[in-house]
Amino acid sequence: MRIRKIIAQEVWRLMCLDDEDYLKASKVCCETLLYQQTGNFMVVNVIYYLLKKLFT
């Protein structure tokens, strides 16, 4: 079985970001930097549910 590496756009989608944002960033950054930038993101939905669980 072969494992496929996901592309930068798929990583951005996993981080709940729009394709529109990805397209804007891809005009000024290379693929490697786009991967690195997603490492600094925080998924808003995850933080929301963590905080909700903590304070309820």
N, C-alpha and C positions, 0 to 999 in steps of 0.2 A: 504494500500500500504506500502510496506517495503522499506526502504532506505538502500542501501548498502554502506558501507564505502570503499573508494577506497584504494587500496594497495599502498605501497611505490613506486613500479615500475611505476604505473600509474601516480603518482604525478611527478616523474622524467620525464616522457614522456610529461606531460602538461607543464613542464618547458623547453621543447625543448632540452632535454638531451638524449643521446644515451643509448640504453639498455646495450651496452658494458661498459659504465661508471658506470651504476647502478650495474652491476655484479661485477666490481672491488671493488666498495665501499661496497657492501653487504658481501664481504669476510672478511672485517675488522670491520664492524659496525653492530649493531643490528637494527631491524626494526624501533624502536623508534627514534634512532639517524638519520636514513635515512630520516624520516619525518621532523625532526628538521633541518637538513641540507638544505632541499628544501626551508625552510622559509627564508634562507639567500640568495637564488638565485635571480638573476634579469633576466627576460626573454629578450633576446637580440633583438628579433623581435619587441617587444613592445617599447623598448628604441629607436631602430632605427627609427620607425615611429613617435614617439614623437619628436625626434630631427629633423627629416625631416620636420615635420609640423611647428616646431618653426623657422627653418632657411630658409623656402621657402615662 
